Amino acid sequence: MQFEVSKEFIQDLEQLISANDEVAVNDLLNEMHPADLAEVIYELSFEDSIYIMRLLDSETTSGILEELDEETRTKVLAELTPHEIAEEINELDADVAADIIAELPEHKKDIVIKAIDDKEHASDIVELMRYDEDTAGGLMGKEMVLVNENWTVLTCVKEMRRQAQEIGEVFIVYVVDDDEILKGRLSLKSLLTTSTRALVKDVYVKNIHYVTTSDHADEVAQIMQKYNLVVIPVVDELGRLVGTINIDDVVDYIKEVADSNYQLASGLTDDVEADDTIIDLIKGRLPWLVLGLFGGVLSVFILNGFGNAVTHFPQLFFFAPLIAGMAGNAGVQSSAIMVQGLANNLIKGSVWQRLYKEFKLSLFNGIVVALMVFIFSIIMNWGLLFSFTVGFALVAVIIIASIVGTFIPIFLDKKGIDPALATGPFITTTNDIFGTLIYFSLAKLILGF
C-alpha cells in the first residue's frame, strides 16, 4: 500500500516534535521508507526537518538524504557538522555518497572524507569523484561481488557469502583473473549443478557486455536498453573491473536529461524549478524571451517592407499570423522528432536521404492544409488568384520550415551541441521570420503589388 502524507499526520508529528517526545517520533517514523520520509520532510518546517535528521538513526537518515532533491539536501547538509555528514555517508553506496559529497562546499569536502570511518569506502568515494558525472565512471558504483577464475566452486561460494554481507543486492557475480581483468560472469545454475571441486574458469560465461569508465552515459543507457540489462560492469583502460552500473542509476540520468531537454525545448536556458528564486527564474527565462523579441522586431521590419500590400490586398495580413504559426508548428514537429531520434541513436543513413523524406512528408501535409485554406478563401470570395497565392505560400512555408527543423538538430549534433536547443522558441522564432518573408515575397511575385 502506498503511503500518503496527510494533513492530520503532519499535525500529529509537529505536536510530538513540539513536545520533544523523541520516543513517540521514533515509533511513528522508524518503519517508514526513506522515500516516504522525504515527502514528510518537504511538509515540515526546516527546524523540524533538522530535528528529525538528528533524531533518527544514520541508516534511516542516509536514505532520506538520497531521496531529497538537491536544493533541500543542500540546505539540510549545511546544518549538519562534518562528523554528522560522515555518519550518513558511511551508510550510503559509494556512488550515491560521491554525488552528495560533490554538492558540499569545497572547504567541507575534505573534512567529511577524512571523518569517514571506513577508509576503503572513503577511497572508493574519492575514486568516483574523479570521473565526469556524465560518463560511465560517474554513474558506476563500487559495490559488487567478484570471484577469481582460478578458485574452485567451493572457495567461490565461501567468498561470495563474505562479499555479499557488505552489499544490499546481488545481481550478477563477475569473474576476474589475477590482474583483476574482467573475464565473464558466473551463473547461479553453474554453482548449483557443478562439482564443488571444479574451477570457476571451466564453468563461467565468457559472453558479457560491458562499458569503459570514459564511455558517455548516453551510450551506457543505449547498451542497457538494447540488451535489456539491469546491471552492466565497468572496466578501465586496461580492462580491469572497477565497478557496475545499475538500471536505477541510468533511469535517474535519463530523467535528468529528459527534464533538461524539455526545459530547453520550452525556452529555458538553465535548470530551473517552480520554487527557485525570482533571480534564477529570470536568468532561465529571459534570454529566450529576448530572442523572441528580436525575432518579432525583425518580422515587423519585413512587414514594413511590404507595406504597399495593405492598399492592394489588405486581406493578405489576415493570413500572416496563420502562415507564421503553421511555419513554427511544422518546424517544431520536425525538430522534436529529430531530437528524439538523435537522443535514442535512431537516426541512420545520410542527411540527404533524411531531408528528402522530410520534403515528401511536408509536401503532402502542406497540400492538405493549403487546400483547406484555399477552399475557405474561395468561400470568402477573395478571388481565385489570391486563394492560390495563399495556398501556394502555405505549402512552400511548411516545406521549408520542416526541412530547417530537420537539418538544424542534425547540424548541432554533429558539432557537439545539444540538439534540444533546436526545438521550442529557437525554431519557432526562426520559422516565423522565414515564413513571413516567404509569404509576402511569393504574394508580391504572384499578385504583383
C-alpha positions, 0 to 999 in steps of 0.5 A: 500500500502506498503511503500518503502524507496527510494533513492530520499526520503532519499535525500529529508529528509537529505536536510530538516534535513540539513536545520533544517526545523523541520516543513517540517520533521514533515509533511513528517514523522508524518503519517508514521508507526513506522515500516516504520520509522525504515527502514528510520532510518537504511538509515540515518546517526546516527546524523540524526537518533538522530535528528529525535528521538528528533524531533518527538513526544514520541508516534511516537518515542516509536514505532520506538524504538520497531521496531529497532533491538537491536544493533541500539536501543542500540546505539540510547538509549545511546544518549538519557538522562534518562528523554528522555528514560522515555518519550518513555517508558511511551508510550510503553506496559509494556512488550515491555518497560521491554525488552528495559529497560533490554538492558540499562546499569545497572547504567541507569536502575534505573534512567529511572524507577524512571523518569517514570511518571506513577508509576503503569506502572513503577511497572508493568515494574519492575514486568516483569523484574523479570521473565526469558525472556524465560518463560511465565512471560517474554513474558506476558504483563500487559495490559488487561481488567478484570471484577469481577464475582460478578458485574452485566452486567451493572457495567461490561460494565461501567468498561470495557469502563474505562479499555479499554481507557488505552489499544490499543486492546481488545481481550478477557475480563477475569473474576476474583473473589475477590482474583483476581483468574482467573475464565473464560472469558466473551463473547461479545454475553453474554453482548449483549443478557443478562439482564443488571441486571444479574451477570457476574458469571451466564453468563461467560465461565468457559472453558479457557486455560491458562499458569503459569508465570514459564511455558517455552515459548516453551510450551506457543507457543505449547498451542497457536498453538494447540488451535489456540489462539491469546491471552492466560492469565497468572496466578501465583502460586496461580492462580491469573491473572497477565497478557496475552500473545499475538500471536505477542509476541510468533511469535517474540520468535519463530523467535528468536529461529528459527534464533538461531537454524539455526545459530547453525545448520550452525556452529555458536556458538553465535548470530551473524549478517552480520554487527557485528564486525570482533571480534564477527564474529570470536568468532561465527565462529571459534570454529566450524571451529576448530572442523572441523579441528580436525575432518579432522586431525583425518580422515587423521590419519585413512587414514594413517592407511590404507595406504597399500590400495593405492598399492592394490586398489588405486581406493578405495580413489576415493570413500572416499570423496563420502562415507564421504559426503553421511555419513554427508548428511544422518546424517544431514537429520536425525538430522534436522528432529529430531530437528524439531520434538523435537522443535514442541513436535512431537516426541512420543513413545520410542527411540527404536521404533524411531531408528528402523524406522530410520534403515528401512528408511536408509536401503532402501535409502542406497540400492538405492544409493549403487546400483547406485554406484555399477552399475557405478563401474561395468561400470568402470570395477573395478571388481565385488568384489570391486563394492560390497565392495563399495556398501556394505560400502555405505549402512552400512555408511548411516545406521549408520550415520542416526541412530547417527543423530537420537539418538544424538538430542534425547540424548541432549534433554533429558539432557537439551541441545539444540538439534540444536547443533546436526545438521550442522558441529557437525554431519557432522564432526562426520559422516565423521570420522565414515564413513571413518573408516567404509569404509576402515575397511569393504574394508580391511575385504572384499578385504583383503589388 
